[in-house]
Amino acid sequence: MESTMAKKTTKKTRGKKVARKTTRTKSPAPAGAARRSDNWKERDEKTAQALRSLAESVVKSALSGREPKFEVPTRSASNTKWNKSRGILQMGSATNTRQLF
């Protein structure tokens, strides 16, 4: 004997209302930010100069008929040193010479 009784529905209760988060306004940059910016500018200029120097040496050797070569740091475990004060591994001074062509 089958019963054709309707399924009871239950009313869901609403959860607790929570206030929306308010957005904070930006505070002025800390004093160290200006110094950091200067350090980044110095680093960028040093990097740009190194790239210019590399490009000039490649062009000079290519125009003189020699094989363009450049040196890259050796990426191996034997060429790493632990820097205790910073808590990081740093690359050593060993390099490999690579040919461009």
Secondary structure, 3 states (H helix, E strand, C coil): CCCCCCCCCCCCCCCCCCCCCCCCCCCCCCHHHHHHHHHHHHHHHHHHHHHHHHHHHHHHHHHCCCCCEEEEECCCHHHEEEECCCCEEEECCCEEEEECC
